[in-house]
Amino acid sequence: MEDYGLIEVDLKEIFLALRKRIWIIILIGILAVLSTGIVNIFFLDEIYSSSTTLIVSKQASDGDSREMQLSDVNLARNLVDTYSVIIKSNRVLEKVISTLNLNVGIGTLKSNINVRSEGNTEIIRITVEDTIPERAKDIADTLAIVFIDEVKTLLKMDNVQVIDTAKASHTPIRPNVKKNITMALIVGNMVGIGIVLLIELLDNTIKTPEQVQQYLKLPVIGMIPNIGSDKVKR
């Protein structure tokens, strides 16, 4: 029972400390929100995304059996990983940069391209991020066209087709201002609470009669009233 009493007292002291210095928590929260909002709105570029999808297949000849067709499907799925590497190769990206006359390096362009297979399928999705929606679309479409041509040249295979061409999206994928501001508010409040608790932890002064009895184990004989600075009117 005594342990529960100590826990209640500790929680009460923490609550009182937070309430006494609530202005610190509010101030840090406001500063975090303002700084995050300013950075997101005025300093971070809006990034747009555009995607195109390709399918890797193999046309079966007239003499192919069903087992052979299933084997071709598995082969196409295995080729997806190889094709994903070719899509982001310097050979392909250089031709994309030249075709669109892009003022960007290969490394930067490569970092803005994401290639992945759609589940356990023969479908490849190419996603391009850019600060201009139309340019993201043009890069994605041109990348698909150049890649298909390179597959024909390098592997002598004509088994890739475009399913969906890219479309320009005018809704930025980042920065997500609302989400970032919300996270900043949460983090700011947590930091404020931590600072308040740290101040309270470092404060070793005794302020109440209860603390005298708790820490010094002495009885309280009397209390000196807090006399204000206002003069008594005569």
Order of alpha helices (4+ residues) and beta strands (2+ residues): alpha-alpha-beta-alpha-alpha-alpha-beta-beta-alpha-beta-alpha
